[in-house]
Amino acid sequence: METKIKSACETCAHFNADGLKKLGIRTDNFDFVVALAGNPNTGKSTVFNALTGLRQHTGNWPGKTVTRAEGGFEYNDQKYKLVDLPGTYSLLSTSEDEEAARDFILFGKPNVTVIVVDANRLERNLNLVLQILEITDKAVLCLNLMDEAKRNKISIDERTLSRDLGIPVVAASARFNEGIPNLIQTISEVANGTIICKPHRIKNVPENIEKAVKKLTNEIEKEFPNIPNSRWIAFRLLEGDAQIIKALKQGELI
Amino acid sequence: MNLKNIDNIIELSNELRWQIGDDFHDNLTESIYADAADIVKDTVQIDSTEKRFRLDAKIDKIVTSKTFGFPIMFLILGTVLWLTIVGANYPSALLADLLLDTIHPALKSGAASINMPWWLGGFLIDGVYLAVAWVIAVMLPPMAIFFPMFTLLEDFGYLPRVAFNLDNLFKRSGAHGKQALTMSMGFGCNAAGVVATRIIDSPRERLIAIITNNFSLCNGRWPTQILIATIFIGAVVPAAVSSLAALLAVIGIAVLGMAFMFAVSWALSKTVLKGEVSTFNLELPPYRPPRFWKTIYTSLIDRTLIVLWRAVVFAAPAGAVIWLISNIFIGNESIAAWAIHSFDGFGFLLGLNGVILLAYIVAIPANEIVIPTILMLTVLVTGISGGSGAGVMFELDSVNATGDILKAGGWTLLTAINLMLFSLLHNPCSTTIYTIYKETKSVKWTVFASIMPVILGFVVTFLVAQIWRLLS
């Protein structure tokens, strides 16, 4: 077992438990919906448990969570409903668990999406992060498994990462409850609009494609002003995604 | 919103799709990876990562090796079962002592002192209470040992390695390699295993995984296997090696179940569920030392108590049903006796008997109550005294007493072996059947998944019985 000296901040009552109430499965009358997304086996369920006080099963294998779990917490008199999504590597694939995750981020319109990533495998995890950031502009990156990263001698410059991604980054070891208070604070700031995200949009796109995407994006924005993910919809339309075409026709995307 | 404009947008997208060519998907994926690489270059620093990664890789080299992979798997399974079999004895005896020998008589005399009518007392105390008490005494200890150990393995990260080892076998059966994971979940509970198949992308392979999940011995059946193996298989070898023989018999049944899983998967993928095997990436996550006490606590609270609660919920009405069918008479015979006699002929063909077949009908809601039902019904037909009357579940203070009752009921080694086989090969419990329906939304496949294993069970036990009788 590891014993870690907690930082002065984390032991301070004002920092931690002060405004926090774990609500378990009571999710009625919530003010905000928070989605937990991320690659399989990055500890989403552990983060979920730490926030809600629930004991959703965790296990060290990809695919542990196949159904959506919901729980709640209250922070500074605001109620949050937390939805633990099945882990996915990408939003472009077809299995039932991955589709559930995508549909929730897209149609469930969470107020904040917390993207949990494995700090040891940041590059691979960013594939999903960058896709999610095309869809939503209210997100928090939870850099989980920092304890393992430390053991593996991996250090991550959180500030630069936050600047590059345009969203707040919180380092955590959810198994040991480290970084969770900070995560809660950040979620509430994003939810209340104290932190404004300017999410990274996919850059290295070949010129001819970028041109086509721009043209399509403009048309979409003409029809749906204020839509946060016009560019992503353009990507999907160019790929001929039947589900998105249908959703667009039925007005489910606004 | 204007539908015409939306049609225009879609029209435009179709046009543009032609212009940019069909590399679009690959190009986009490449752009994402390029962006990710850029970001990581600026933010991540790695100092000599080798040392720790090498330890994980070293363990993996052994536990997934061609030579050692399978023996290690069986060794781990064997150890877990061994600890369960040996460790469960003492707490089981204690609980039986308390619930069956102390509280039960107390309840009876309590009922007598308030002049409760005999049928109500019989129904509640000898029916409902005894069934529940038996399930708790016999099932709680093995579950309280088996589940935490299984969860520790899971938290440690061993399951993906099992999937890795079995991938090739599943692929050759025309099934999905991730079926190894759903199979492992089935060892705990088939309903959970069926839900877990959602991780399989292809509908064809998912259906195979759902249909064959029943071949994973579930928690409700482990105690049956362990008990019968201990009584009958353990008895034919010298006492010194009897628990080893019992252990090997149980592992044999579990492995046979896996063999049936492969065979049926293969048969399905060659006939009604034809198709290509899909490829997939399986991440072997780093080994993580489990948080021991937390894991023990969670698996006790969640898994053990939830499964136990389910068993109790089903055992209570089943106990009542048993008591009723043994005490309601049509002519000279109780309903139970009549059913047993009419099943006896068919039972004999299968090397089983009418009692066992009736017990499996009563126990459709929960496999957990098969053995207590069998004991009760056996007492009923053989008329052994010592039970507390018709339809009263028998007290199980020692494994020997159970064996004596069964032998008095005409059981032989063949009956025991075929019961173990039939316990492996019969319909899923009603919860699992309902879960299969919810997951497949198909009556056809639900019926198939429910009936197919029973037919297999009939065929296998029939063949074993005939060959056995020819040889002996």
Interface residues (C-beta under 8 A of the other chain):
Chain A: P40 N41 R55 H57 T58 G59 N60 W61 P62 G63 V66 T67 P86 Y89 L92 S93 T94 S95 E96 D97 N120 L122 E123 R124 L126 N127 L130 Q131 E148 R151 N152 K153 I154 S155 I156 D157 E158 T160 L161 D164 L165 R175 H200 I202 K203 N204 V205 P206 N208 I209 A212 K215 L216 E219 I220 K222 E223 F224 A234 F235 L237 L238 E239 G240 I245 L248 K249 G251 I254
Chain B: M1 N2 L3 N5 I6 N8 I9 I10 L12 S13 N14 L16 R17 Q19 I20 F24 H25 N27 L28 E30 S31 I32 Y33 A34 D35 A36 A37 D38 I39 V40 D42 T43 V44 Q45 I46 D47 S48 T49 R52 F53 T151 E154 D155 F156 G157 L159 P160 A163 K178 L181 V195 A196 R198 I199 I200 D201 N281 L282 E283 P285 P286 Y287 R288 R291 T298 I301 D302
